[in-house]
Amino acid sequence: MKCLTNIILTIALLAAVDFSQSLVEKKPADAPSTSPAETNPRYVSKKEPVRIPKLTAPPIIDGLLNDAVWNDAALFGDFLETSPGDNVTPTHPTEFMMAYDSKNLYMAFKIKQDRNTIRATVARRDNIFNDDYVLVYIDTFNDQRQAYVIFFNPLGIQADGTYTEGRGEDYSVDLVMESKGVLTDDGFTIEAAIPFKSLRYEAGKDKKWGLHIFRRVKYKNNEYNSWMPDDRSINGTLNQAGLITGLEGIETTRQLEINPSITVSESGRRSRFTFDNNPSGRFVNDGVKGEFGLTAKFGLTPTTTLDFAYNPDFAQVEADAAISTANLRFPVFFPEKRPFFLERIDIFQSGMNVVNTRAIVDPDIAAKLTGRRGKNTFGLIYASDNGTPGNLSKDDRQALLNCIAERNDPSGEFCDNERIAGQNAEIGVLRLKRDIGRDHNLGIFATTYNFVDKHNHTAGLDGRFKLNPKIVTEFQVLGTHTRAFFYDPNTDSVNYRAGNGLGYRAYLERSGRNLYMNFLAQGRSPDYRAEVGFTNRYDTNYLGSYIQYETDRDAKKSIVSKRMWNETNISYDWKGRSQYFITNTRGQLALQRQTFVGANLQWGFERVYENEFGPIRSPFQRGAFAGTSGERGAKFTAVQSFIESTPTKQWYVNVFMDYTWGIMEYDFGASPDFPRVSQAFVDYQEQCGATPELCLPHPPKPPAIQVPGLDPGPGDQLTIESTIRYQPTTAFQTQLNYTKRRLVRHDTGLVAFDDNLFSSRSIYQFTRNTFARLRLDYSTLNRRVRPQLVFGWTPNPGTAFYVGYNDDIGYNSYNPYIRPVVQESGFRSNGRTFFIKASYLFRKSF
C-alpha cells in the first residue's frame, strides 16, 4: 500500500510538472520548424511516403557510385543539423540514394567534407564509433517500436544492430550484407547491398517502412545530421521517421543457415593433487582436445526464425572486462557475447532482467524460436545447460573419486558433489508481446529452471504505454515459485522448502526539449528468485527519481550547452526498514572539441542488518555481527569530478575522481595483503598475539576467544577511473584503463584495501576482416596478470578463424592451497590455454 501511494503521488506530481512546463517550455523564437520542409526539387519529399524504384540491373558494390543505375534511385537530401544545432543547416551537405530489386535493398551515400577533417580507420565490424559514420534506421514493420540500425564508416566498414524504442541501440545483430566506401578529394562515397533474406519484414503492395537517415561529423563537435527534422519536445525517435513504400515483387525464400565450428585447445592448470603430497600443488598440462559446435537457423517465414545450437561457446575469444570487486556485496552483471543468444535478445529483455542468457552458462544443446505475426511478437528458448555446479573442475572430480574410493559403505552418506556431478540444468523461457494501438503493448513472461533439487518457475505481465507525445509509462509484475535450499538466519540453518516471491516495477518517463525526468518504483520480496534472470538483491524496495535540465545547444559558442541533474533514490526491505538513501546533484558543461567537464555532490546513508550476512543473535546463538547490536549504519558524503575529451583524431581522454567520506566497509577482508581491519578483529588479533593458547581450539570445546563476527563500519574511499586511447594510424589503436580504489576505516585508521587495476587493449587491423589483439590485465590486490593474445579473421558474420592464447599468472602472489597463507616469489602460472577456433557459415535458400 505504501508503494502504491508513492506511485499515485508520483503520477500526480508528473502531471502537474508537465502542465507547468507546457506553459513555460517553448522553443526559442529563432528555432527552425520541426515540420518537414521542401527546399530542393531534386530530392524526394519528406511529407509523403517515398516510392523506392525497382532496378532491372544491380549496381557493382565498389563505393565509386559510377553505375548508371544510381540515376534511377530515389535521391534524399536537404539534411538538417539536429545536434548540437536544432534543425539548422548542417556544416556539410549529404545525399543518400536508395533502390531495390527482387533480392537486395541498395543504398548509397555521397558525402561532401574536407578530406583532412574526415575520421576513418580500418576498424573491426561494430567498432567504428570513433570514426565519422553514416547510418540508417529501417523500421521494416512500420510499427514505430523497433528498427534495424545499419552504420558505415567512410571506408564502408559496417556496424549493425537494432533500435528499440525506449531501450536504445543493441549491436548484437550481425546482418550478412556487402558494402564498400571510398575516400574522395572532397569527401567520401559509400555503396551497400542488403539481402532481403537477412531481414525480417513485411512487404508488398501499399506496405510502408519507416526510415531515418543520419550522419555523424566527429571533428565538428560531434555534429549529428538527419534527413527528417527532430522535435526535441517529443518522446521517441521512430515516431519521427519518414516513410518509404513501393517494395513489391520481392523474392520470398526460406533461408537455412548452418554454422559449424571446431575448437582445438591445449590447457595447463594448477592442481592441488600431487604424487608426493606437496602442499604447494603442481602444474598439470592437459592433453590436446577438440570440441565441435553447431548452430543452425531456419527462416520459417520472413518474420519467424527457428535457431538450434549444439555446444555454442565463444568464451576464449573475448573475455569479460576486469573489475575491482573489493567490498562488493552483490553480484556484478556481465553482458551476453555469444552470437546464438545475442540474436533477437531484445525480445527477452525487460526492466527486471527476468531473462539473462548469461545464466545459461555452457549449454549442450539449445533451441530458440522468435518471430512476429501481425501485432504479436513471441520468443521461446530451451537449453540443457552443462555449466551448472554439476560440471566439476578436474580437481573437484578427482576429490570426488578419492572420496568414493575411500568410502567403506556405498549406501552411506554422499560425498561432496556426488549428487550433482554430471547433472545438467533444464531451462525454458516463454515470451509473448502484443501491440495495442500505435504506441502501447502488453506482454507476458514465463521461465523455468530445474537442476537436481533446485526448481524455480516465474510468470509475469509487463506493458508499455505512451500517454502523450512526452510521457511514457512501463510496468512489470512477476510471481516466482521456488523449491530449493533457503538459508534461515533465525536458526542459522539451510532448509529445503518451497518459497513464493513477488517482484514489481513501475516506471514513468517525461521527455521535453530542455527538461527530462523519470521515476522508478521497483521491488523484490525475500523469497523472490529468478534463476534464469539476473537479480542483484532480494528483500528490497526501491524508489528513485531523475530530473535533468539542459540548455539549448549552440555549436558556435565556447560552451556548447549546460546540463544539471539530480538523482535521488531510497530503498527499504519488506519489513519497512531503511536500507539505503542517496541524492546526487551534478552539473556538466559541453565545450568545443567534444570536451565535457563536470562535478557533483552526493550524500546519503546506508544501513545493514545481520540477517543479510548470517545468523540473527538470540539466547541460543551468536549473531553475524560483533558487539551488542544487530545493525550498523553509516552516513556518507561524496565529491566527484570528471573530464572527457577528444581533442584530436588520435587522442581520447576520460578521467573520473571520487572521494567519499563515511562509506560503509563490510569487514570482509579483501586479500591476504588486506585482512579484516575492523576494531573487533584488531582487538581479537591483539589478544591472540598476547595469549595464543586462548585462541586455539580444545576439542570438543571451542577456543576461549572466538573469531569475532563481522563489524561493518564507515571509512573514507578514494576512487579514480581513467581511460586514455591513442590511435597513431588508421590501423592501430591502443587503450589504457586505470582504476584505483582505496578505503581506510574510521575506527582503526587501517587500510581495508588498496586495489590498482591496470587494463591495456591494443589492436592492429591488417584489413577490415583481419586483426591482432593484445589484452593485458593486472590487479595489485590479487597480484595476478592476465594476458590474452588473439589473431582473428572474420570475413562475414558466422565465418571466422581465431588463434589465441590466454594466461593467468600470479606475481609474488599467495599459494592457493597452503593455510595459513604463504607468499610465492616471482611469476607462477595458475592456468593457461592455447586455442584455435574456426567456423564457417553455409546459407541455402528454398
Order of alpha helices (4+ residues) and beta strands (2+ residues): alpha-beta-beta-beta-beta-beta-beta-beta-beta-beta-beta-beta-beta-beta-beta-beta-beta-beta-beta-alpha-beta-beta-alpha-beta-beta-beta-beta-beta-beta-beta-beta-beta-beta-beta-beta-alpha-beta-beta-beta-beta-beta-beta-beta-beta
